[in-house]
Structures are given as structure tokens and as C-alpha cells.
Amino acid sequence: MKSALLPENYLSDPKKLLKQQRKNLRRTPPCNSEDQSISSLEDQHTNRSLTSEFVARANKSLREFSAPTTANIHTGPEVNVGDNGFELKPALITMVQANQFCGKAHEDASAHLQHFLEICSTFTVKGVTRDATLLRPFPFSLLGKAKQWFYANKDRNTTWDRCSTEFLAKFFPTGKTNALCGKISTFQQQHDESFPEAWERFQDYITECPHHGMEDWLLMQTFYHGLSTSTYETMDAAARGAFLSLNLQDATSLVEKMASNQSWNEERTQPRKRGGVHQLKEIDMLAAKMDLIMKKLEERNSEKREVMHVSDSLMTCEECGSFGHSGKNCPELQEDVNYLNNNNNYHPQ
């Protein structure tokens, strides 16, 4: 049989291992008396704190173990403000709290940061770093789930750059970015949408996703190819042949001029369009009212028919005494009338 593989640190003679340990013990320098006294004092202090903690835990009731304490309540971050004092003014807190971010799906995290940075750019504190002036008022701009996230990660987000990056990664996820980029890349002008409205909607898509990663020339091509046939023919005519032959600066200025001119013309004709829209709405409202009136009339007629049917079923015949018909409609009376008519028409030869 082959011998089993042994580890590298295997020693066949255990005496050698004991000798090596003795040599290591001899080489360690002896500790000073001062060091020993300091270490003994530290051990005593640790033992006392542990003993008091154990005593406090032993004296707690079961209800106290399950009750919340203030030690578990998170507060704002501990920011180093240096030697100078940094006091948040009530006016600043009010301005920050006027636009709070809750972390809901329809909220825009980048727009919230933009608004917050605009407020914080209105003041400066000498001797205080930028991280301190931004991190201290930032929790006042959050609410709900977003505030809970900030307090849960306050020990990690010690700088504003890291905090803002983590904030956008949390509340502006990749799925939302891909959806907004998809809106930009698949832009199409609607059939009832004017050129200024289409340009404004395309710019709104870009504003909602500033980190789209698309270059300006690609954005201009995407907008041009997404226009309707009549619109980009007009743009080619305005560019004297081909819109794509222009450079980026000339193409952008041409689009902005066309959008501003057409929007001005639309504002002049807007009252007429509004009157037509109101007229159509009034016609639709009248048609809806007529339908409602006709429906109520039909319901009343059906109710009258039901009442007549019920009254006929409760009627008693005077001739035969049965229910369900009157004396005029009695079947026995009709038989007698038919018999008499037949006899009157009989003429013997």
C-alpha cells in the first residue's frame, strides 16, 4: 500500500516541536512593570463594565427586553464641522422641508437633488467643509422610506459624493434608466402633435434622464427620424435640401427657431381652437343628456306594461268567476256570441 500524504508542517519527532516553543518563549522580552500595571487597570475597568452590564440585564423584566429604547432610534449623521460652530437656521430647514422626497416610484431623485443643491448654494459657512454643509440639512429633505434608508446607511455615507451616489443608485434604479432611455431612442411624433409639442416632449425625456449616455448628434438624429413625414419634409425644405447635411450647431438652431415660430403662431390661433373644442364638448353633453332622457322614458314604459300585466292577472271575471281576465274578455261569453252568430246566419231551404 502507498503511504498517505502528510502535511508540510508534519514533524515525526514531537520533541523538536517542544524545543522550538521553548526557544520562542526565551526570545520574548519581559514586560515592564508600568505596562503590567496599565494592562491590569484596563482589565479591571473592563471587568467592572461587563459586570454592571450583566447585573443590569439580569434585573430586567421580560417586558423591558421587548420594549424599544432610545438607543435604537437613529439620528442625523455625525459630521465634522471643525472648530467653528455650525447651526442650521430655521429658515433653511423650512426651505428644505418644502420639497421632501419620499422614495416613491413616481418621484424623481435627480430633480430632488437639484432642488436641494440650489438651496444649499445660497449660503456658505467659513471654516466648515462642503460635506458638512450638505450632509447636515439633507435628512430634513427626506421623508418615509427615503429617510429610513439614509439613517440605515449614515455610517457608510460620510461624504456628500458617496451619499449622493448611493442615493441615486437606490432611488433611480437601472430599470427606470432603461425605460427612460427607451423613450428617447424610440421617440415618435404623434398624429395630433405639433412640431413645438414634439420637441418639448423630447426635451422632457432628456431632462428626466440626464445620464442617458447618448451624444448630442445621436439625439438630434433620433428626433429627426421620429418625426412624421410632413414634418421632416418641412425641415428638409427649411434646411435647403437635406436636414442631415447641417452640422450639429446649425441643426439645433434651426429646430429651435422652427419650434419658437410655430408655437407663436399656435398662440395666435389658440382661442379659435379652444372655441371649437368647447363647442364639440357641448354637443357631446347634449347627446349624452338626450340618451339619458330616452333611457328613462323606456324604463317608465316598461314599468307601465308590468303594472298592466299585474292588474290583469288580479282581475276577476263577472261571468265565469275565474281570475286573469275581465267579463268582456271571458272565453265562455265569446263562445256564446259565436254560437248566436252562427245560428243567425243559418237559412233553411
PyMOL commands that set and color helices and strands:
alter all, ss='L'
color gray80, all
select helices_A, chain A and resi 14-27+33-59+62-66+70-72+90-97+109-120+130-135+138-141+145-152+160-171+174-185+195-208+216-225+229-238+243-245+248-313+331-344
alter helices_A, ss='H'
color red, helices_A
deselect
rebuild
show_as cartoon
